[in-house]
Amino acid sequence: MFIKQLSVFVENKQGALSKIISLLSDTGVNMRAVSIADTQDFGILRIIVNDIDKALETLKSNNVIYRANNVIGVELEDSPGSLAKVLGLLTNGGVNVEYMYAFVTPGNSNGAYLVLRARHNDKAEKILAENNIKMLSEEDIKMM
């Protein structure tokens, strides 16, 4: 079960990030998770949103350079070792995690969520499902 992540190209200059975030918020798109990695000249903003269709329409109509990717959202217990367990399952299954980031929501006081992209997402999804690791759907994201 995959969720869509938007990877948005952002120039590394004052106001560029704010402009993109404002475009999305002005159209009612709510961000659930955010990560940004930068270089000297540009950054890649990775976001999970509550309304992927509206976000895609907004970015496209404003000529923002983006890419929509499949990623895996995982619900974790908020306890020592939960992340290590998930990563251990993937490692033992021969899956390389390319990147990950986490988020929490007010309605989930017992846990956190992890977003990850693996070199072989299909294989990662299968391993997690076989080990009863709860994965998020687009519907889960909308309801948060």
N, CA, C and O atoms as a MOPAC input file, in Angstrom:
PM7 MOZYME 1SCF
protein

 N      0.85500 1    -1.16700 1     0.00000 1
 C      0.00000 1     0.00000 1     0.00000 1
 C      0.90100 1     1.23000 1     0.00000 1
 O      1.69000 1     1.44400 1     0.92100 1
 N      0.77000 1     2.01400 1    -1.03000 1
 C      1.60800 1     3.19400 1    -1.16300 1
 C      0.79700 1     4.45900 1    -0.93900 1
 O     -0.42300 1     4.48100 1    -1.09800 1
 N      1.50800 1     5.50200 1    -0.56800 1
 C      0.92100 1     6.84100 1    -0.52300 1
 C      1.75000 1     7.71200 1    -1.46600 1
 O      2.90000 1     7.39600 1    -1.77400 1
 N      1.15400 1     8.79900 1    -1.91200 1
 C      1.85500 1     9.70300 1    -2.82800 1
 C      2.60900 1    10.76000 1    -2.03400 1
 O      2.09300 1    11.34600 1    -1.08300 1
 N      3.82500 1    10.97700 1    -2.45100 1
 C      4.65700 1    12.04700 1    -1.90900 1
 C      4.96200 1    13.00300 1    -3.04800 1
 O      5.24000 1    12.58200 1    -4.17100 1
 N      4.90900 1    14.27200 1    -2.75300 1
 C      5.31100 1    15.27900 1    -3.73300 1
 C      6.74200 1    15.68900 1    -3.44200 1
 O      7.08200 1    16.03200 1    -2.31000 1
 N      7.57000 1    15.65400 1    -4.45900 1
 C      8.93700 1    16.15100 1    -4.36400 1
 C      8.97000 1    17.41300 1    -5.21400 1
 O      8.78700 1    17.35900 1    -6.43100 1
 N      9.20200 1    18.54200 1    -4.56700 1
 C      9.10100 1    19.83700 1    -5.23000 1
 C     10.48100 1    20.48800 1    -5.28000 1
 O     11.17600 1    20.58600 1    -4.26900 1
 N     10.85900 1    20.92800 1    -6.47300 1
 C     12.11500 1    21.64300 1    -6.66100 1
 C     11.95000 1    23.05800 1    -6.11900 1
 O     11.01300 1    23.76200 1    -6.49600 1
 N     12.85200 1    23.47700 1    -5.23900 1
 C     12.79100 1    24.80800 1    -4.63100 1
 C     14.15400 1    25.47700 1    -4.77800 1
 O     15.17100 1    24.93700 1    -4.34400 1
 N     14.16300 1    26.65600 1    -5.39200 1
 C     15.41200 1    27.40600 1    -5.46300 1
 C     15.84000 1    27.78700 1    -4.05000 1
 O     15.00200 1    28.10400 1    -3.20600 1
 N     17.12800 1    27.75600 1    -3.80000 1
 C     17.65400 1    28.10400 1    -2.48900 1
 C     17.85700 1    29.62100 1    -2.42600 1
 O     18.98000 1    30.12500 1    -2.42500 1
 N     16.71400 1    30.32900 1    -2.37300 1
 C     16.76600 1    31.77800 1    -2.24700 1
 C     15.60900 1    32.23500 1    -1.36000 1
 O     14.59700 1    31.54700 1    -1.22600 1
 N     15.77900 1    33.37600 1    -0.77600 1
 C     14.80400 1    33.89300 1     0.17800 1
 C     13.40100 1    33.96100 1    -0.44400 1
 O     13.21400 1    34.51300 1    -1.52800 1
 N     12.42700 1    33.39000 1     0.26300 1
 C     11.03000 1    33.46300 1    -0.13800 1
 C     10.54200 1    32.34600 1    -1.04100 1
 O      9.33400 1    32.17900 1    -1.20300 1
 N     11.44900 1    31.57300 1    -1.63800 1
 C     11.03800 1    30.51800 1    -2.57700 1
 C     10.22700 1    29.42500 1    -1.88000 1
 O      9.19400 1    28.99700 1    -2.39400 1
 N     10.68200 1    28.98100 1    -0.73400 1
 C      9.96300 1    27.95600 1     0.01800 1
 C      8.61500 1    28.48400 1     0.49200 1
 O      7.59500 1    27.80600 1     0.37500 1
 N      8.62200 1    29.68200 1     1.02000 1
 C      7.39300 1    30.30500 1     1.50700 1
 C      6.34500 1    30.41700 1     0.40500 1
 O      5.15800 1    30.20100 1     0.65000 1
 N      6.77800 1    30.75200 1    -0.80200 1
 C      5.84800 1    30.89300 1    -1.92500 1
 C      5.14200 1    29.57700 1    -2.22700 1
 O      3.92700 1    29.55500 1    -2.42600 1
 N      5.89300 1    28.48500 1    -2.26300 1
 C      5.31200 1    27.17600 1    -2.56200 1
 C      4.35200 1    26.74100 1    -1.46200 1
 O      3.25800 1    26.25000 1    -1.73900 1
 N      4.76600 1    26.92300 1    -0.22600 1
 C      3.90300 1    26.54800 1     0.90500 1
 C      2.61900 1    27.37100 1     0.87800 1
 O      1.53700 1    26.83700 1     1.12100 1
 N      2.72900 1    28.65600 1     0.58500 1
 C      1.55300 1    29.53000 1     0.51400 1
 C      0.61700 1    29.13000 1    -0.61600 1
 O     -0.60100 1    29.15700 1    -0.44400 1
 N      1.16600 1    28.75900 1    -1.77200 1
 C      0.33000 1    28.30000 1    -2.88300 1
 C     -0.54500 1    27.12900 1    -2.44100 1
 O     -1.74300 1    27.09700 1    -2.72100 1
 N      0.05400 1    26.18900 1    -1.76300 1
 C     -0.69600 1    25.02000 1    -1.31100 1
 C     -1.71300 1    25.38000 1    -0.23100 1
 O     -2.86900 1    24.96300 1    -0.30300 1
 N     -1.29600 1    26.13800 1     0.75100 1
 C     -2.21800 1    26.46900 1     1.84100 1
 C     -3.36400 1    27.35500 1     1.37600 1
 O     -4.47900 1    27.24200 1     1.88500 1
 N     -3.10300 1    28.23500 1     0.41400 1
 C     -4.15600 1    29.10700 1    -0.10400 1
 C     -5.26600 1    28.33200 1    -0.81600 1
 O     -6.38700 1    28.82300 1    -0.94500 1
 N     -4.95100 1    27.12500 1    -1.27600 1
 C     -5.96900 1    26.30200 1    -1.93600 1
 C     -6.54900 1    25.24300 1    -0.99300 1
 O     -7.29300 1    24.36300 1    -1.42700 1
 N     -6.21200 1    25.33000 1     0.28100 1
 C     -6.77500 1    24.41800 1     1.27200 1
 C     -6.05200 1    23.10100 1     1.42700 1
 O     -6.56300 1    22.18600 1     2.07500 1
 N     -4.86900 1    22.98800 1     0.84300 1
 C     -4.09200 1    21.75700 1     0.98700 1
 C     -3.38600 1    21.79900 1     2.34100 1
 O     -2.70500 1    22.76900 1     2.67400 1
 N     -3.56300 1    20.72700 1     3.11100 1
 C     -2.95300 1    20.63700 1     4.43200 1
 C     -1.80900 1    19.63000 1     4.37900 1
 O     -1.99300 1    18.49100 1     3.94900 1
 N     -0.64900 1    20.05100 1     4.81200 1
 C      0.51200 1    19.17700 1     4.81300 1
 C      0.50500 1    18.30900 1     6.06400 1
 O      0.28100 1    18.78900 1     7.17500 1
 N      0.75200 1    17.04100 1     5.85900 1
 C      0.80800 1    16.08600 1     6.97000 1
 C      2.24400 1    15.81400 1     7.38800 1
 O      2.52000 1    15.60100 1     8.56900 1
 N      3.15400 1    15.82000 1     6.42800 1
 C      4.57400 1    15.60100 1     6.71800 1
 C      5.39700 1    16.42700 1     5.75000 1
 O      5.02200 1    16.61100 1     4.59200 1
 N      6.52100 1    16.92200 1     6.23900 1
 C      7.38400 1    17.79200 1     5.44200 1
 C      8.84000 1    17.43000 1     5.71000 1
 O      9.23600 1    17.17200 1     6.84600 1
 N      9.62400 1    17.41800 1     4.63900 1
 C     11.06200 1    17.23900 1     4.75200 1
 C     11.69500 1    18.06600 1     3.64300 1
 O     11.15000 1    18.15200 1     2.54300 1
 N     12.82800 1    18.66800 1     3.92200 1
 C     13.53900 1    19.38900 1     2.86400 1
 C     15.03100 1    19.08200 1     2.98000 1
 O     15.61800 1    19.09900 1     4.06300 1
 N     15.61100 1    18.80500 1     1.82600 1
 C     17.05700 1    18.59500 1     1.72900 1
 C     17.56200 1    19.64000 1     0.76000 1
 O     16.93500 1    19.90000 1    -0.26700 1
 N     18.68600 1    20.23500 1     1.08000 1
 C     19.14800 1    21.31600 1     0.21200 1
 C     20.59200 1    21.13700 1    -0.21200 1
 O     21.37000 1    20.38900 1     0.38000 1
 N     20.90500 1    21.86800 1    -1.27000 1
 C     22.27800 1    22.04900 1    -1.70700 1
 C     22.47000 1    23.56000 1    -1.73100 1
 O     21.60100 1    24.30400 1    -1.27800 1
 N     23.56500 1    24.00100 1    -2.24000 1
 C     23.81600 1    25.43500 1    -2.26500 1
 C     22.81600 1    26.17500 1    -3.14700 1
 O     22.43900 1    27.30400 1    -2.83000 1
 N     22.38100 1    25.56500 1    -4.24300 1
 C     21.53600 1    26.26300 1    -5.21200 1
 C     20.05600 1    25.91400 1    -5.15600 1
 O     19.22300 1    26.73600 1    -5.53600 1
 N     19.70800 1    24.72300 1    -4.69500 1
 C     18.31200 1    24.32900 1    -4.68100 1
 C     18.05300 1    23.31300 1    -3.58500 1
 O     18.97900 1    22.76900 1    -2.98300 1
 N     16.77200 1    23.06800 1    -3.34000 1
 C     16.36500 1    22.06800 1    -2.37100 1
 C     15.26600 1    21.20600 1    -2.95900 1
 O     14.62300 1    21.56600 1    -3.94500 1
 N     15.06900 1    20.07500 1    -2.33600 1
 C     13.95500 1    19.20100 1    -2.68500 1
 C     13.04300 1    19.14500 1    -1.46500 1
 O     13.41100 1    18.62700 1    -0.41100 1
 N     11.85700 1    19.68500 1    -1.63700 1
 C     10.83000 1    19.67400 1    -0.60100 1
 C     10.00700 1    18.41000 1    -0.79100 1
 O      9.40500 1    18.21100 1    -1.84600 1
 N      9.97800 1    17.56600 1     0.21200 1
 C      9.16900 1    16.33800 1     0.15500 1
 C      7.99900 1    16.53000 1     1.09800 1
 O      8.17700 1    16.84400 1     2.27500 1
 N      6.78700 1    16.33500 1     0.56400 1
 C      5.60100 1    16.54800 1     1.38700 1
 C      4.55400 1    15.46200 1     1.15900 1
 O      4.39900 1    14.93000 1     0.06000 1
 N      3.85400 1    15.16200 1     2.22600 1
 C      2.66800 1    14.31400 1     2.20500 1
 C      1.50900 1    15.25900 1     2.52800 1
 O      1.55800 1    15.99800 1     3.51100 1
 N      0.47700 1    15.22800 1     1.70000 1
 C     -0.63700 1    16.16300 1     1.85600 1
 C     -1.96200 1    15.42600 1     2.00300 1
 O     -2.08000 1    14.24900 1     1.66100 1
 N     -2.95400 1    16.14100 1     2.51900 1
 C     -4.26700 1    15.53900 1     2.71700 1
 C     -5.07600 1    15.41400 1     1.42800 1
 O     -5.99900 1    14.60100 1     1.36100 1
 N     -4.75100 1    16.19300 1     0.41900 1
 C     -5.50000 1    16.16000 1    -0.83800 1
 C     -4.50300 1    16.21100 1    -1.99800 1
 O     -4.14400 1    17.28200 1    -2.48800 1
 N     -4.07200 1    15.02900 1    -2.41800 1
 C     -3.02900 1    14.94700 1    -3.44200 1
 C     -3.49200 1    15.54700 1    -4.76500 1
 O     -2.70700 1    16.20600 1    -5.44600 1
 N     -4.74600 1    15.33400 1    -5.14000 1
 C     -5.24000 1    15.85100 1    -6.42500 1
 C     -5.22300 1    17.37600 1    -6.45900 1
 O     -4.80500 1    17.98100 1    -7.44700 1
 N     -5.68000 1    17.98600 1    -5.37800 1
 C     -5.68400 1    19.45100 1    -5.31300 1
 C     -4.26000 1    20.00200 1    -5.30700 1
 O     -3.98200 1    21.02400 1    -5.93500 1
 N     -3.36900 1    19.32600 1    -4.60200 1
 C     -1.96700 1    19.76300 1    -4.55500 1
 C     -1.32400 1    19.67400 1    -5.94100 1
 O     -0.61600 1    20.59000 1    -6.35800 1
 N     -1.56900 1    18.58000 1    -6.64600 1
 C     -1.01700 1    18.42100 1    -7.99400 1
 C     -1.54300 1    19.49400 1    -8.93500 1
 O     -0.78300 1    20.06800 1    -9.71500 1
 N     -2.82700 1    19.76200 1    -8.86400 1
 C     -3.43900 1    20.79600 1    -9.70000 1
 C     -2.84700 1    22.17100 1    -9.40000 1
 O     -2.56400 1    22.94600 1   -10.31400 1
 N     -2.66200 1    22.46400 1    -8.12700 1
 C     -2.10800 1    23.75700 1    -7.70700 1
 C     -0.67800 1    23.93000 1    -8.20700 1
 O     -0.33600 1    24.97400 1    -8.76300 1
 N      0.14300 1    22.93200 1    -8.01600 1
 C      1.54100 1    23.02900 1    -8.45100 1
 C      1.63200 1    23.15400 1    -9.96700 1
 O      2.37800 1    23.98600 1   -10.48300 1
 N      0.87400 1    22.32800 1   -10.67500 1
 C      0.91000 1    22.36100 1   -12.14100 1
 C      0.44100 1    23.70900 1   -12.68000 1
 O      1.07800 1    24.27400 1   -13.56900 1
 N     -0.66400 1    24.22800 1   -12.15100 1
 C     -1.20200 1    25.49100 1   -12.66800 1
 C     -0.32000 1    26.69300 1   -12.34400 1
 O     -0.47100 1    27.75600 1   -12.94500 1
 N      0.60100 1    26.52500 1   -11.39200 1
 C      1.52500 1    27.60400 1   -11.04100 1
 C      2.93700 1    27.34500 1   -11.56100 1
 O      3.89000 1    28.00000 1   -11.14000 1
 N      3.06300 1    26.38300 1   -12.48200 1
 C      4.34500 1    26.06600 1   -13.12500 1
 C      5.46200 1    25.73300 1   -12.14000 1
 O      6.62000 1    26.09200 1   -12.35400 1
 N      5.10200 1    25.05000 1   -11.07000 1
 C      6.08400 1    24.60300 1   -10.09100 1
 C      6.62000 1    23.25000 1   -10.55200 1
 O      5.85400 1    22.37700 1   -10.95800 1
 N      7.92400 1    23.08600 1   -10.48800 1
 C      8.53900 1    21.82100 1   -10.89000 1
 C      8.40000 1    20.83200 1    -9.73100 1
 O      8.85400 1    21.08500 1    -8.61500 1
 N      7.75600 1    19.69500 1   -10.02800 1
 C      7.50900 1    18.69600 1    -8.99200 1
 C      7.50400 1    17.30200 1    -9.60500 1
 O      7.51500 1    17.12400 1   -10.82300 1
 N      7.48600 1    16.33800 1    -8.71900 1
 C      7.33400 1    14.94300 1    -9.12500 1
 C      6.52600 1    14.25100 1    -8.04300 1
 O      6.74400 1    14.48700 1    -6.85500 1
 N      5.60400 1    13.40500 1    -8.44300 1
 C      4.83000 1    12.60800 1    -7.48600 1
 C      5.43100 1    11.20600 1    -7.45300 1
 O      5.59900 1    10.57400 1    -8.49600 1
 N      5.75400 1    10.72300 1    -6.25800 1
 C      6.38100 1     9.41600 1    -6.08500 1
 C      5.55500 1     8.56800 1    -5.12500 1
 O      4.85900 1     9.08700 1    -4.25300 1
 N      5.64600 1     7.27300 1    -5.30400 1
 C      5.07400 1     6.35700 1    -4.32800 1
 C      6.06400 1     6.16100 1    -3.19300 1
 O      7.24700 1     5.90400 1    -3.41500 1
 N      5.56200 1     6.28800 1    -1.98100 1
 C      6.35000 1     6.02500 1    -0.78900 1
 C      5.51200 1     5.14500 1     0.12700 1
 O      4.33300 1     4.90500 1    -0.13200 1
 N      6.12100 1     4.67800 1     1.18000 1
 C      5.43300 1     3.82100 1     2.14500 1
 C      5.28500 1     4.59500 1     3.44900 1
 O      6.25500 1     5.13500 1     3.98000 1
 N      4.07100 1     4.64000 1     3.94700 1
 C      3.79400 1     5.23700 1     5.25400 1
 C      3.56600 1     4.11300 1     6.25200 1
 O      2.78800 1     3.19500 1     5.99200 1
 N      4.23600 1     4.18100 1     7.38200 1
 C      4.17200 1     3.12400 1     8.38300 1
 C      3.77000 1     3.73100 1     9.71700 1
 O      4.28200 1     4.77800 1    10.11200 1
 N      2.85500 1     3.07200 1    10.40500 1
 C      2.51100 1     3.49400 1    11.76200 1
 C      3.42800 1     2.76100 1    12.73400 1
 O      3.57500 1     1.54000 1    12.67500 1
 N      4.04300 1     3.53600 1    13.63300 1
 C      4.97500 1     2.97900 1    14.61700 1
 C      4.46900 1     3.22500 1    16.02600 1
 O      3.81000 1     4.22800 1    16.30000 1
 N      4.78600 1     2.29500 1    16.91600 1
 C      4.57200 1     2.54100 1    18.33900 1
 C      5.59700 1     3.57000 1    18.78400 1
 O      6.72500 1     3.59100 1    18.29200 1
 N      5.19800 1     4.41600 1    19.71300 1
 C      6.13400 1     5.40100 1    20.25400 1
 C      6.87700 1     4.76400 1    21.42000 1
 O      6.62000 1     5.06800 1    22.58500 1
 N      7.80000 1     3.87700 1    21.08200 1
 C      8.57300 1     3.18600 1    22.11300 1
 C      9.94700 1     2.82900 1    21.54700 1
 O     10.11400 1     2.69600 1    20.33500 1
 N     10.92200 1     2.67800 1    22.43400 1
 C     12.25500 1     2.32200 1    21.97000 1
 C     12.22800 1     1.00700 1    21.19000 1
 O     11.63300 1     0.02100 1    21.62500 1
 N     12.87500 1     1.01500 1    20.04800 1
 C     13.00100 1    -0.20300 1    19.27100 1
 C     12.02600 1    -0.35500 1    18.11700 1
 O     12.23700 1    -1.20700 1    17.25400 1
 N     10.94900 1     0.45300 1    18.07300 1
 C      9.97900 1     0.26700 1    16.97500 1
 C     10.57200 1     0.59900 1    15.62700 1
 O     10.34500 1    -0.13800 1    14.66800 1
 N     11.31600 1     1.66500 1    15.51600 1
 C     11.95800 1     2.00500 1    14.24800 1
 C     13.02000 1     0.95900 1    13.91300 1
 O     13.13600 1     0.53400 1    12.76300 1
 N     13.77500 1     0.55600 1    14.89400 1
 C     14.80500 1    -0.46000 1    14.68000 1
 C     14.19500 1    -1.76200 1    14.15800 1
 O     14.78700 1    -2.43200 1    13.31100 1
 N     13.01600 1    -2.11900 1    14.66000 1
 C     12.33300 1    -3.33800 1    14.20800 1
 C     11.99900 1    -3.24000 1    12.71400 1
 O     12.29500 1    -4.15600 1    11.94600 1
 N     11.38500 1    -2.13300 1    12.31200 1
 C     10.99900 1    -1.94600 1    10.90400 1
 C     12.23400 1    -1.95900 1    10.01000 1
 O     12.25700 1    -2.64500 1     8.98800 1
 N     13.25500 1    -1.20700 1    10.39000 1
 C     14.47000 1    -1.15700 1     9.58600 1
 C     15.17200 1    -2.51000 1     9.54200 1
 O     15.73700 1    -2.88600 1     8.51500 1
 N     15.13900 1    -3.24100 1    10.65500 1
 C     15.72900 1    -4.57900 1    10.69900 1
 C     15.02700 1    -5.54200 1     9.74900 1
 O     15.67900 1    -6.32700 1     9.06000 1
 N     13.69800 1    -5.48000 1     9.71400 1
 C     12.93400 1    -6.33300 1     8.79200 1
 C     13.32900 1    -6.05200 1     7.34900 1
 O     13.53700 1    -6.97400 1     6.56000 1
 N     13.42900 1    -4.76900 1     7.01300 1
 C     13.78600 1    -4.39400 1     5.64400 1
 C     15.22100 1    -4.79800 1     5.31100 1
 O     15.48700 1    -5.33400 1     4.23500 1
 N     16.12900 1    -4.54300 1     6.22400 1
 C     17.52800 1    -4.91000 1     6.00500 1
 C     17.67200 1    -6.41800 1     5.82300 1
 O     18.33200 1    -6.88100 1     4.89200 1
 N     17.04800 1    -7.17700 1     6.71900 1
 C     17.12800 1    -8.64300 1     6.63000 1
 C     16.46400 1    -9.17200 1     5.36000 1
 O     16.80200 1   -10.25500 1     4.88000 1
 N     15.51800 1    -8.40300 1     4.81900 1
 C     14.86300 1    -8.79000 1     3.57900 1
 C     15.59200 1    -8.30800 1     2.33800 1
 O     15.11700 1    -8.51500 1     1.22200 1
 N     16.74200 1    -7.66600 1     2.51800 1
 C     17.53400 1    -7.20700 1     1.37800 1
 C     17.04700 1    -5.91300 1     0.75600 1
 O     17.29800 1    -5.65400 1    -0.42100 1
 N     16.34900 1    -5.09600 1     1.54000 1
 C     15.81200 1    -3.83100 1     1.02500 1
 C     16.64000 1    -2.66500 1     1.54000 1
 O     16.89800 1    -2.55100 1     2.73800 1
 N     17.05700 1    -1.79500 1     0.61600 1
 C     17.79700 1    -0.59500 1     0.97500 1
 C     16.83200 1     0.58200 1     1.08900 1
 O     16.09800 1     0.87800 1     0.14600 1
 N     16.83200 1     1.24800 1     2.23500 1
 C     16.01800 1     2.45100 1     2.42600 1
 C     16.81200 1     3.63800 1     1.90100 1
 O     17.91600 1     3.91200 1     2.37000 1
 N     16.24100 1     4.34600 1     0.91800 1
 C     16.91900 1     5.48700 1     0.31700 1
 C     16.82200 1     6.73200 1     1.18900 1
 O     17.79500 1     7.46900 1     1.34800 1
 N     15.63700 1     6.95900 1     1.75100 1
 C     15.45500 1     8.05500 1     2.70000 1
 C     14.20200 1     7.80700 1     3.50700 1
 O     13.36300 1     6.98400 1     3.14200 1
 N     14.08500 1     8.53100 1     4.61300 1
 C     12.90600 1     8.43400 1     5.46400 1
 C     12.77900 1     9.69800 1     6.29300 1
 O     13.74900 1    10.42600 1     6.50300 1
 N     11.57800 1     9.94200 1     6.75500 1
 C     11.30800 1    11.00700 1     7.70000 1
 C     10.06000 1    10.63200 1     8.47200 1
 O      9.30800 1     9.75500 1     8.04700 1
 N      9.83200 1    11.27700 1     9.59100 1
 C      8.73200 1    10.88400 1    10.46900 1
 C      7.82800 1    12.07400 1    10.77600 1
 O      8.20500 1    13.23200 1    10.59400 1
 N      6.62400 1    11.75300 1    11.24700 1
 C      5.69900 1    12.78100 1    11.69800 1
 C      4.74400 1    12.19900 1    12.72900 1
 O      4.59700 1    10.98200 1    12.83800 1
 N      4.11000 1    13.06400 1    13.47000 1
 C      3.08900 1    12.66500 1    14.44200 1
 C      1.82300 1    13.46100 1    14.14600 1
 O      1.87300 1    14.49800 1    13.48500 1
 N      0.70200 1    12.97400 1    14.63200 1
 C     -0.55500 1    13.70900 1    14.50100 1
 C     -1.19300 1    13.81400 1    15.87100 1
 O     -0.98300 1    12.94400 1    16.71600 1
 N     -1.97200 1    14.86600 1    16.11000 1
 C     -2.59500 1    15.04600 1    17.41500 1
 C     -3.49900 1    13.88200 1    17.83000 1
 O     -3.60700 1    13.59300 1    19.02200 1
 N     -4.14400 1    13.21500 1    16.88400 1
 C     -5.07300 1    12.13900 1    17.21000 1
 C     -4.41900 1    10.81100 1    17.51300 1
 O     -5.10800 1     9.85500 1    17.86900 1
 N     -3.11500 1    10.72400 1    17.38300 1
 C     -2.42000 1     9.45100 1    17.58500 1
 C     -1.43600 1     9.58600 1    18.73400 1
 O     -0.23300 1     9.74000 1    18.52300 1
 N     -1.95600 1     9.52700 1    19.94600 1
 C     -1.10100 1     9.75800 1    21.11200 1
 C     -0.20000 1     8.57100 1    21.42900 1
 O      0.73200 1     8.70400 1    22.22200 1
 N     -0.45600 1     7.42200 1    20.82800 1
 C      0.35200 1     6.23500 1    21.12700 1
 C      1.40900 1     5.93200 1    20.08900 1
 O      2.10900 1     4.92500 1    20.19800 1
 N      1.54000 1     6.77900 1    19.08700 1
 C      2.48800 1     6.41300 1    18.06000 1
 C      2.93300 1     7.54800 1    17.18400 1
 O      2.62400 1     8.71700 1    17.41400 1
 N      3.65500 1     7.16700 1    16.19000 1
 C      4.18700 1     8.11000 1    15.21000 1
 C      4.09700 1     7.44400 1    13.85100 1
 O      3.75000 1     6.26800 1    13.74200 1
 N      4.40900 1     8.19900 1    12.83300 1
 C      4.36100 1     7.68500 1    11.47300 1
 C      5.71000 1     7.89500 1    10.80800 1
 O      6.40600 1     8.88000 1    11.05600 1
 N      6.05000 1     6.95700 1     9.97100 1
 C      7.30200 1     6.98800 1     9.24100 1
 C      6.97600 1     6.97500 1     7.75500 1
 O      6.13600 1     6.19600 1     7.30500 1
 N      7.63500 1     7.83200 1     6.99800 1
 C      7.53900 1     7.81500 1     5.54100 1
 C      8.89000 1     7.34400 1     5.04600 1
 O      9.92700 1     7.87300 1     5.44600 1
 N      8.87700 1     6.34200 1     4.17100 1
 C     10.14300 1     5.85700 1     3.64900 1
 C     10.04300 1     5.54600 1     2.17000 1
 O      8.98400 1     5.19400 1     1.65100 1
 N     11.15500 1     5.68300 1     1.52400 1
 C     11.28700 1     5.31900 1     0.11000 1
 C     12.41400 1     4.30300 1     0.04300 1
 O     13.52800 1     4.54500 1     0.50800 1
 N     12.09400 1     3.16300 1    -0.54600 1
 C     13.08400 1     2.09600 1    -0.68500 1
 C     13.44100 1     1.93500 1    -2.15200 1
 O     12.65900 1     2.27500 1    -3.04000 1
 N     14.60200 1     1.42500 1    -2.38300 1
 C     15.00600 1     1.16200 1    -3.76000 1
 C     14.01000 1     0.21300 1    -4.41900 1
 O     13.73400 1     0.33800 1    -5.61200 1
 N     13.47200 1    -0.72600 1    -3.66000 1
 C     12.47300 1    -1.67900 1    -4.15200 1
 C     11.22900 1    -1.57200 1    -3.26200 1
 O     11.02800 1    -2.37900 1    -2.35600 1
 N     10.40900 1    -0.56800 1    -3.53800 1
 C      9.20900 1    -0.31700 1    -2.72500 1
 C      8.27800 1    -1.53100 1    -2.66600 1
 O      7.72100 1    -1.83000 1    -1.61000 1
 N      8.10700 1    -2.23100 1    -3.78900 1
 C      7.20400 1    -3.39300 1    -3.79900 1
 C      7.68500 1    -4.46900 1    -2.83000 1
 O      6.89500 1    -5.05500 1    -2.09000 1
 N      8.96400 1    -4.71300 1    -2.84600 1
 C      9.54300 1    -5.71800 1    -1.94700 1
 C      9.41200 1    -5.26400 1    -0.49000 1
 O      9.09500 1    -6.06800 1     0.38600 1
 N      9.65600 1    -3.98200 1    -0.23600 1
 C      9.53100 1    -3.44900 1     1.12200 1
 C      8.09700 1    -3.58800 1     1.62300 1
 O      7.86400 1    -3.99000 1     2.76200 1
 N      7.15000 1    -3.25400 1     0.77200 1
 C      5.73600 1    -3.35800 1     1.14600 1
 C      5.36700 1    -4.80100 1     1.50000 1
 O      4.66500 1    -5.04700 1     2.48100 1
 N      5.83500 1    -5.72800 1     0.71200 1
 C      5.54300 1    -7.14700 1     0.95900 1
 C      6.12000 1    -7.59900 1     2.30500 1
 O      5.44400 1    -8.27900 1     3.07700 1
 N      7.34700 1    -7.22500 1     2.57700 1
 C      7.99200 1    -7.59800 1     3.83700 1
 C      7.22700 1    -7.02400 1     5.02500 1
 O      6.97400 1    -7.72000 1     6.00800 1
 N      6.86500 1    -5.76100 1     4.92400 1
 C      6.14300 1    -5.12500 1     6.03200 1
 C      4.77600 1    -5.77700 1     6.24200 1
 O      4.37600 1    -6.02500 1     7.38000 1
 N      4.06500 1    -6.05200 1     5.15900 1
 C      2.74500 1    -6.69200 1     5.25800 1
 C      2.86200 1    -8.08800 1     5.87900 1
 O      2.05300 1    -8.46000 1     6.72800 1
 N      3.85500 1    -8.84700 1     5.46100 1
 C      4.04900 1   -10.20000 1     5.99700 1
 C      4.35800 1   -10.19200 1     7.48900 1
 O      4.14100 1   -11.18700 1     8.18100 1
 N      4.86400 1    -9.06900 1     7.97900 1
 C      5.20900 1    -8.94700 1     9.39900 1
 C      4.19300 1    -8.11400 1    10.17600 1
 O      4.47200 1    -7.64500 1    11.28000 1
 N      3.01600 1    -7.93900 1     9.58800 1
 C      1.89800 1    -7.23700 1    10.23200 1
 C      2.23600 1    -5.82100 1    10.68000 1
 O      1.77300 1    -5.36200 1    11.72500 1
 N      3.04300 1    -5.13800 1     9.88400 1
 C      3.35500 1    -3.74100 1    10.14700 1
 C      2.26600 1    -2.91700 1     9.46400 1
 O      2.03200 1    -3.07100 1     8.26500 1
 N      1.60500 1    -2.05000 1    10.21300 1
 C      0.51100 1    -1.26000 1     9.65300 1
 C      1.06400 1    -0.18500 1     8.72400 1
 O      1.89500 1     0.63800 1     9.10600 1
 N      0.56800 1    -0.22600 1     7.48600 1
 C      0.95900 1     0.77600 1     6.49600 1
 C     -0.21900 1     1.70800 1     6.23500 1
 O     -1.37900 1     1.30500 1     6.32300 1
 N      0.09500 1     2.94600 1     5.91500 1
 C     -0.92400 1     3.96700 1     5.68300 1
 C     -1.40200 1     3.95500 1     4.23800 1
 O     -0.63900 1     3.66200 1     3.31700 1
 N     -2.67000 1     4.27900 1     4.05800 1
 C     -3.24800 1     4.44700 1     2.72900 1
 C     -3.49600 1     5.93500 1     2.49900 1
 O     -3.38900 1     6.74400 1     3.42100 1
 N     -3.82800 1     6.28100 1     1.26200 1
 C     -4.20200 1     7.67200 1     0.96600 1
 C     -5.40900 1     8.07900 1     1.80500 1
 O     -5.49800 1     9.22400 1     2.24800 1
 N     -6.32800 1     7.15900 1     2.02400 1
 C     -7.51900 1     7.44900 1     2.84000 1
 C     -7.11800 1     7.75800 1     4.27900 1
 O     -7.68100 1     8.66200 1     4.89500 1
 N     -6.15200 1     7.01800 1     4.82100 1
 C     -5.65400 1     7.30900 1     6.17500 1
 C     -5.11400 1     8.73500 1     6.25900 1
 O     -5.37100 1     9.44900 1     7.22800 1
 N     -4.37000 1     9.13800 1     5.24500 1
 C     -3.77400 1    10.46900 1     5.22700 1
 C     -4.87400 1    11.52800 1     5.18600 1
 O     -4.79700 1    12.52700 1     5.90100 1
 N     -5.89500 1    11.31900 1     4.35700 1
 C     -7.00200 1    12.27400 1     4.26800 1
 C     -7.71300 1    12.44900 1     5.59700 1
 O     -8.17300 1    13.54600 1     5.91400 1
 N     -7.80800 1    11.38300 1     6.37700 1
 C     -8.55700 1    11.39900 1     7.63400 1
 C     -7.76300 1    11.97900 1     8.79600 1
 O     -8.33500 1    12.23400 1     9.85500 1
 N     -6.48900 1    12.19000 1     8.63300 1
 C     -5.64600 1    12.69000 1     9.74600 1
 C     -5.92200 1    14.16100 1    10.00700 1
 O     -5.31500 1    14.75500 1    10.89900 1

